[in-house]
């Protein structure tokens, strides 16, 4: 929710820069479809995905366009009844790719079909009689679709409703600085830890890493025996990166954006409190949970750690 609010703020201030790359829309949505299969199974919802071609190349910013589909699908699951139907249909004509997401749940009042895309608008659910959601998901979806030079609309069906997203095919409509070339992608993929360590400055922008099989924990601990013990105990369930001081750990944290940081407090070069403050002051790492593992357990020590941003 906080990330979506930050995205909306960036859009409002004109600071969200699109980096489009050619993407197969059919497989892109297939991955998002799979995220909802378990929920559909649990609620006995018939969940279908159909497409009129095996591949459909479109230019999208992959970092943001998935939020459009996830928000619209989440909305469909919110209003679809148990045992109902939800379907995704991807089609195209000569000019546009079209994504239609429908459900057989509650209809939208005809006079509210445009209003549902307004920020903070919430509709009453006939199932619960209460307002649902926060009223920002569809607003963010509309804003992101427009940044992709597309349109999004909603209309009622005989039973339920359907959201239709239209995106222009090709790249003629894009500005030069909005397009990500193959060389740009190769350059990003070739960045290594050595590139970061050789630099005198760190960057606020994380290096994108491939999808992890296990959550990543970065450990900062100067005692070799404790460090080895932590690695031994945690490595069966987590991917582990372990370092002897906070400065080395911070370089890795900036590079990979881990799921958790486990840190000692007293370390040479950069101690745990300084590491935590550095993470909290960096936009890219400010959200990462930090757990302090330390013998300094007095109340004033705990307070100092919490004040620097430890969880």
Buried (B, 14 or more C-beta within 10 A) or exposed (E): EEEBEEBBEEBEEEEBEBBBBBBEBBEBBBEBBEEBEEBBEEBEBEBEBEBEEEEBBBBBBEEBBBBBBBBBBBBBBBBBBEEBBBBBBBBBEEEBBBBBBBBBBBBBEEEEBEEBBEBEBEBEBEBEEEEBBEBBBBBBBBBBBEBBBBBBBBEBEEEBBBBBBBBBBEBEBBEEEBBBEEEEEEEEEEEEEEEBEEEEEBEEEBBEEEEEEEEBBBBBBBEEEEBEEBBEEBEEEBBBBBBBBBBBBBBBBBBBBBBBBBBBBEBEEBBBBBBBBBBBEBEBBEEBEBEBBBEBEEEEBBEBBEEBBBE
